[in-house]
Each structure stands twice: as C-alpha cells, then as structure tokens.
C-alpha cells in the first residue's frame, strides 16, 4: 500500500509539474511568439490614390481622412519597407488609428514596393522595380510626387514616416532636398549602423559587366546566403555607388564627413518594438549620441519604445499611432506654427 501511495503522489507531482511547464510555455509564447494580424473596419473615409513621378512612374497608395471637424492641417506620408507595399495590414491599421486622432494619413508605394514590379515603360522597354530590381536612389522622385499630392489636397505641411528600409528613403529625400514642406521625419525600426552592402569583388565585377552590356535587369545570386537570394545588377551597383555620407547616415564612423543626418533640420522621431525588432533602447541611445556629436542636424531628436511590438507592430498599431500622434502634437505642430510659409522644392 505505501508503494501505491508513493506512486500516486509521484504521478500527481509529475502532472502538476507538467501543468506548470505548459503554463510557462504558454506565457512565453504569448510574449515572444508570432501574433495574429487583426484587421478591423475603418471608421472614416478611405480611398485609393495614385501619383505620377517626374520621370513618369505611377505609384498607388491609400489615403485615410478624419472628419473635417477634427482634421489638422498636416498630413502623414508612410513609406513601406523592403519587399512590402502600402496595403500591408498593419500599415492600414496604423493609418486608421492615426485618422482617429485627426491626422490625415497617406500610406504610399514607391517604385521599390514588393520583391518585383513593372514600374513603367520606356517605349518597348519594361522598367522593373521592387526589392530585386528597383533602383533605390530614384525613389526620391516618388516621395516628391506624394508630397505634391498632399499639397494639392490642402496640406502645406507633411510628416514623412519610413518603416524598416523605408527609413532610408524618407531620410535621404529630406537630406538631399531639404523640402520645407516636410516638418517632421519618423524613422520606424531603422538601421542605425551602416549597411555593408555588396562586398564580393567577383559579384561587383559581374554586375558592372552586366550594366555595361545593357543587362541591368539580369540577376546576380548571392552564394553566401543559406536560401536563394538575388539582386539585379542595376540594384546592386546603385547600392555600391551610394555616397558614404548616405551609407553611414547617422555618422557612426569617425571617418564619415558630413553624414546625411547633418542636412536634416526638422524634428526627428525614432522607435523600435520590443519583440525581436532590429534594434532596441541601446540602439536609440546610440542614435542620439551619434547625432549630438555632429555639428548640425535635426532641431530635436525624440525616441520611443513600442512595448510588445514586433518589426511590423502586429497588435500594437494603436500604440504606434499614439506615439506618432503625441509627438506631432507636442513637438511638430508647435515648431511648424512658429515658422514662415514653406518654400516649395
């Protein structure tokens, strides 16, 4: 009988331990596991919109408009990351939450949307775009078209938001153009350290030959990847030939002269999520220290951490909208109210 009792106790203890382990695993999964994307219906008007760049590339987007009684005289233009597009569910949900805060938001494509796209035609020649084929340095023309679109709808001031790789698109645009209509720049989950880009001399030589032969759309495969990875010759050489002050945009290397951030004058906001994002609080502190070291730069730098948010901010779209909205109310609007009429670029 004692043996049976002992066995029963051990069995109960084992079951209890299993329940504890299962409960702990469930809790960890809730904290670090992937979250389901939830999309709800918008409360205010939404419409598909299109723009044509100065070099005749058409891009689509969506505009989320708050009621007239709550609307502010400022528009947000949200630019997607690498391989993404304007209708990513979390982008849409963030735009809806921003509209609820009285902020007209345009979620926009550039010619770099998705992995590949047909951006336009030059006679019989097809112009490809996207992560594999697009020439990133040309998307400044797309951003200019979206700012012109916002201005044509009565918004003399805009805030540019670049998510993931989109951070470089909006930051480079403002550094190069210093467009007075841009009253704020938001870098959402950016790369603080400079990317190395393609470094294999054989690949660069191959891409150079392809361009010289008029085969810029031909793909170069990266053999170092554990999965098939390609990039067109034109895309690769655009990255290789990017100026050092744009590659090391925040001036993290002592040898970089006049990094791109020194040419941005408007307020800057940077943030990361806490669930496996590409950076965190330490990176934000480094960002602020790098910028503070420069002789010139944004009029103000603010940072934030979006709790429980992954790289796409799944499930925390309202928190992202709140962070951006409160920053616009407390920082951007007071500064833009004190300046004169913007100079069109």
C-alpha positions as CSV (number, residue, x, y, z in Angstrom):
1,X,0.0,0.0,0.0
2,X,2.8,2.6,0.7
3,X,4.3,1.8,-2.7
4,X,1.0,2.6,-4.4
5,X,0.6,5.8,-2.4
6,X,4.1,6.9,-3.3
7,X,3.4,6.2,-7.0
8,X,0.2,8.2,-6.8
9,X,2.0,11.1,-5.3
10,X,4.7,11.0,-7.9
11,X,2.1,10.9,-10.6
12,X,0.3,13.9,-9.2
13,X,3.5,15.8,-8.8
14,X,4.5,15.0,-12.4
15,X,1.1,16.1,-13.6
16,X,1.4,19.3,-11.6
17,X,4.9,19.9,-12.9
18,X,3.7,19.3,-16.5
19,X,0.9,21.9,-16.0
20,X,3.4,24.4,-14.6
21,X,5.7,23.8,-17.6
22,X,2.8,24.1,-20.0
23,X,1.6,27.3,-18.4
24,X,5.1,28.8,-18.5
25,X,5.5,27.8,-22.2
26,X,2.1,29.4,-23.0
27,X,3.1,32.6,-21.2
28,X,6.4,32.7,-23.1
29,X,4.7,32.0,-26.4
30,X,2.3,34.9,-25.7
31,X,5.3,37.2,-25.1
32,X,7.6,36.2,-27.9
33,X,5.6,34.0,-30.3
34,X,4.1,35.4,-33.6
35,X,0.9,37.3,-33.2
36,X,-2.1,37.1,-35.4
37,X,-2.9,40.1,-37.6
38,X,-6.3,41.6,-36.7
39,X,-7.9,44.0,-39.2
40,X,-11.0,46.0,-38.3
41,X,-13.1,48.2,-40.5
42,X,-12.2,51.8,-40.7
43,X,-14.5,54.5,-39.2
44,X,-13.7,57.3,-41.6
45,X,-13.3,57.8,-45.4
46,X,-10.6,55.8,-47.2
47,X,-9.7,56.0,-50.8
48,X,-7.2,54.5,-53.3
49,X,-5.0,57.3,-54.7
50,X,-2.3,57.4,-57.3
51,X,0.6,59.7,-58.2
52,X,2.9,60.1,-61.2
53,X,6.6,60.9,-60.5
54,X,8.6,63.4,-62.6
55,X,10.1,60.5,-64.6
56,X,6.6,59.1,-65.4
57,X,6.4,56.3,-62.8
58,X,2.9,55.7,-61.3
59,X,2.5,54.5,-57.8
60,X,-0.6,53.7,-55.7
61,X,-1.5,54.3,-52.1
62,X,-4.4,54.8,-49.8
63,X,-5.5,58.0,-48.0
64,X,-7.2,57.8,-44.6
65,X,-9.1,61.0,-43.9
66,X,-10.5,62.1,-40.5
67,X,-13.7,64.1,-40.1
68,X,-13.3,67.7,-41.1
69,X,-14.1,69.0,-37.6
70,X,-11.1,67.1,-36.1
71,X,-8.6,67.3,-39.0
72,X,-5.3,69.0,-38.6
73,X,-3.6,71.0,-41.4
74,X,-0.8,68.4,-41.6
75,X,-0.6,65.1,-43.5
76,X,1.4,62.0,-42.7
77,X,3.1,60.0,-45.6
78,X,4.0,56.5,-44.6
79,X,6.6,54.7,-46.8
80,X,6.9,50.9,-46.7
81,X,9.9,48.7,-46.1
82,X,11.8,46.3,-48.3
83,X,9.6,43.8,-50.2
84,X,6.4,45.4,-48.7
85,X,3.6,47.6,-50.1
86,X,1.1,50.2,-49.0
87,X,-1.6,47.7,-48.2
88,X,0.2,45.7,-45.5
89,X,-2.4,45.1,-42.9
90,X,-0.5,46.7,-40.0
91,X,0.2,49.8,-42.1
92,X,-3.5,50.1,-42.8
93,X,-4.4,49.7,-39.1
94,X,-1.9,52.3,-38.1
95,X,-3.3,54.7,-40.7
96,X,-6.8,54.1,-39.4
97,X,-5.7,54.8,-35.8
98,X,-3.9,58.0,-36.9
99,X,-7.1,59.1,-38.7
100,X,-9.0,58.6,-35.5
101,X,-6.5,61.1,-34.0
102,X,-7.4,63.7,-36.6
103,X,-4.3,63.1,-38.8
104,X,-4.8,62.5,-42.5
105,X,-2.5,59.7,-43.4
106,X,-1.3,58.5,-46.8
107,X,0.2,55.0,-46.9
108,X,2.2,55.1,-50.2
109,X,4.1,52.9,-52.5
110,X,7.4,53.8,-54.1
111,X,8.9,52.1,-57.1
112,X,10.7,49.8,-54.6
113,X,7.4,48.1,-53.5
114,X,7.3,44.3,-53.2
115,X,10.1,42.0,-54.4
116,X,9.4,42.9,-58.0
117,X,7.0,45.0,-60.1
118,X,6.7,46.6,-63.5
119,X,7.1,50.3,-62.6
120,X,6.6,51.6,-66.1
121,X,7.6,51.6,-69.7
122,X,10.0,53.5,-71.9
123,X,8.7,52.7,-75.4
124,X,9.0,48.9,-75.7
125,X,11.4,48.7,-72.7
126,X,9.9,47.5,-69.4
127,X,11.1,49.3,-66.3
128,X,11.2,47.0,-63.3
129,X,11.1,48.0,-59.7
130,X,10.9,46.3,-56.3
131,X,13.4,44.9,-53.9
132,X,15.2,42.8,-56.5
133,X,15.1,45.2,-59.5
134,X,14.4,48.7,-58.2
135,X,17.0,51.5,-58.1
136,X,16.5,52.9,-54.6
137,X,18.2,56.2,-55.3
138,X,15.4,57.0,-57.8
139,X,12.6,56.7,-55.3
140,X,13.1,60.3,-54.1
141,X,11.1,61.2,-57.2
142,X,8.2,59.1,-55.9
143,X,8.3,60.7,-52.4
144,X,8.3,64.2,-54.1
145,X,5.2,63.1,-56.0
146,X,3.4,62.1,-52.8
147,X,4.3,65.4,-51.1
148,X,3.0,67.3,-54.1
149,X,-0.2,65.2,-53.9
150,X,-0.7,66.1,-50.2
151,X,-0.1,69.7,-51.0
152,X,-2.7,69.6,-53.8
153,X,-5.2,68.4,-51.2
154,X,-4.6,71.4,-49.0
155,X,-1.7,70.1,-46.8
156,X,1.2,72.6,-46.8
157,X,3.0,70.5,-44.1
158,X,3.8,66.8,-44.1
159,X,5.5,64.4,-41.8
160,X,7.4,61.6,-43.6
161,X,7.4,58.2,-41.9
162,X,9.7,55.5,-43.2
163,X,9.3,51.9,-41.9
164,X,12.2,49.5,-42.0
165,X,14.2,50.1,-45.2
166,X,11.8,53.0,-45.8
167,X,13.6,54.9,-43.2
168,X,16.5,55.4,-45.7
169,X,14.1,56.5,-48.4
170,X,12.5,59.3,-46.3
171,X,15.7,60.4,-44.6
172,X,17.7,60.5,-47.8
173,X,14.9,62.5,-49.5
174,X,14.9,65.2,-46.8
175,X,18.7,65.3,-46.5
176,X,19.1,65.8,-50.3
177,X,16.1,68.1,-50.9
178,X,15.6,69.9,-47.6
179,X,12.0,70.3,-48.6
180,X,10.5,73.0,-46.4
181,X,7.1,71.3,-46.6
182,X,8.5,68.4,-44.5
183,X,8.1,69.4,-40.9
184,X,9.0,66.1,-39.3
185,X,10.7,62.8,-40.1
186,X,10.0,59.5,-38.4
187,X,12.3,56.5,-38.8
188,X,10.4,53.4,-37.7
189,X,12.7,50.5,-36.9
190,X,15.7,51.9,-38.8
191,X,19.2,50.6,-39.3
192,X,21.4,52.6,-37.0
193,X,24.7,51.1,-38.1
194,X,25.7,51.5,-41.8
195,X,25.0,48.5,-44.0
196,X,28.0,47.0,-45.7
197,X,26.1,46.3,-48.9
198,X,27.6,44.0,-51.6
199,X,31.3,43.5,-51.0
200,X,32.2,40.4,-53.0
201,X,34.5,41.7,-55.8
202,X,33.5,39.0,-58.2
203,X,29.8,39.8,-57.8
204,X,30.5,43.5,-58.2
205,X,32.6,42.9,-61.3
206,X,29.9,40.7,-62.7
207,X,27.2,43.3,-62.1
208,X,29.5,46.0,-63.7
209,X,29.8,43.9,-66.8
210,X,26.1,43.4,-67.0
211,X,25.4,47.1,-66.8
212,X,28.0,47.8,-69.4
213,X,26.3,45.3,-71.7
214,X,22.9,46.9,-71.1
215,X,21.7,44.0,-69.0
216,X,20.9,45.8,-65.8
217,X,17.9,43.7,-65.1
218,X,19.9,40.5,-65.0
219,X,20.1,38.9,-61.6
220,X,23.2,38.2,-59.5
221,X,22.9,35.4,-57.0
222,X,24.4,35.7,-53.6
223,X,26.1,32.4,-52.9
224,X,26.7,33.2,-49.2
225,X,23.0,33.1,-48.3
226,X,21.5,29.9,-46.8
227,X,18.5,30.5,-49.1
228,X,18.2,31.6,-52.7
229,X,18.8,35.4,-52.7
230,X,19.0,37.5,-55.8
231,X,19.6,41.2,-56.8
232,X,19.7,42.8,-60.2
233,X,22.9,44.3,-61.5
234,X,21.4,47.7,-61.5
235,X,20.1,47.4,-58.0
236,X,23.5,46.1,-56.7
237,X,25.5,48.9,-58.4
238,X,23.2,51.5,-57.1
239,X,23.9,50.3,-53.6
240,X,27.7,50.0,-54.2
241,X,27.8,53.6,-55.6
242,X,25.8,55.2,-52.8
243,X,27.8,58.1,-51.3
244,X,29.4,57.2,-48.0
245,X,27.6,60.0,-46.2
246,X,24.3,58.3,-47.0
247,X,25.5,54.8,-46.3
248,X,26.6,55.9,-42.8
249,X,23.7,58.3,-42.5
250,X,23.9,58.8,-38.7
251,X,27.7,59.2,-38.7
252,X,28.6,56.2,-36.6
253,X,32.1,56.0,-38.2
254,X,34.6,58.7,-37.3
255,X,35.8,58.9,-40.9
256,X,32.4,59.8,-42.4
257,X,32.4,63.5,-43.3
258,X,29.0,65.4,-43.2
259,X,26.8,62.3,-42.8
260,X,23.3,62.7,-44.2
261,X,21.7,63.5,-40.8
262,X,23.6,66.8,-40.7
263,X,21.4,68.0,-43.5
264,X,18.1,67.4,-41.8
265,X,16.7,70.4,-39.9
266,X,13.2,69.3,-38.9
267,X,12.4,67.2,-35.8
268,X,13.2,63.5,-35.9
269,X,11.4,60.6,-34.1
270,X,12.9,57.1,-34.0
271,X,11.4,54.0,-32.4
272,X,11.6,50.2,-32.2
273,X,9.4,47.4,-30.9
274,X,10.4,45.0,-28.1
275,X,9.5,41.7,-29.8
276,X,12.5,40.8,-31.9
277,X,12.8,44.1,-33.8
278,X,16.0,45.1,-35.5
279,X,17.0,47.4,-32.6
280,X,16.1,48.5,-29.1
281,X,16.8,51.0,-26.4
282,X,20.5,50.7,-26.6
283,X,20.4,51.5,-30.3
284,X,18.2,54.5,-29.7
285,X,20.7,55.9,-27.2
286,X,23.5,55.3,-29.7
287,X,21.5,57.1,-32.3
288,X,21.0,60.2,-30.1
289,X,24.7,60.2,-29.2
290,X,25.8,60.0,-32.8
291,X,23.5,62.8,-33.8
292,X,24.5,65.0,-30.8
293,X,28.2,64.6,-31.9
294,X,27.5,66.2,-35.3
295,X,27.9,69.9,-35.9
296,X,24.4,70.2,-37.3
297,X,21.3,68.1,-37.6
298,X,17.6,67.8,-36.6
299,X,16.2,70.6,-34.5
300,X,15.1,67.9,-32.0
301,X,15.5,64.2,-31.6
302,X,13.0,62.0,-29.8
303,X,12.9,58.3,-29.3
304,X,10.4,55.7,-28.1
305,X,10.0,52.0,-27.5
306,X,6.7,50.3,-28.5
307,X,6.1,47.6,-25.9
308,X,5.2,44.1,-27.2
309,X,5.6,45.3,-30.8
310,X,7.4,43.2,-33.4
311,X,9.1,44.6,-36.6
312,X,5.7,45.0,-38.2
313,X,4.0,46.3,-35.0
314,X,1.4,43.5,-35.1
315,X,-1.2,44.0,-32.5
316,X,0.3,47.3,-31.4
317,X,-0.8,49.5,-34.2
318,X,-2.7,51.8,-31.8
319,X,0.4,52.3,-29.8
320,X,2.4,53.3,-32.9
321,X,-0.3,55.8,-33.8
322,X,-0.4,57.2,-30.3
323,X,3.4,57.6,-30.3
324,X,3.4,59.4,-33.6
325,X,0.3,61.4,-32.9
326,X,1.5,62.7,-29.5
327,X,4.9,63.6,-31.0
328,X,3.3,65.6,-33.7
329,X,1.0,67.4,-31.2
330,X,3.8,68.2,-28.7
331,X,6.8,68.8,-31.0
332,X,6.0,69.2,-34.7
333,X,2.9,71.4,-34.6
334,X,4.4,74.0,-32.1
335,X,7.6,74.2,-34.2
336,X,5.8,74.4,-37.6
337,X,3.5,77.1,-36.2
338,X,6.4,79.3,-35.5
339,X,8.0,79.3,-38.9
340,X,7.1,81.2,-42.1
341,X,5.5,79.9,-45.2
342,X,7.3,76.9,-46.7
343,X,9.5,77.2,-49.7
344,X,8.4,74.7,-52.4
345,X,11.2,72.4,-53.5
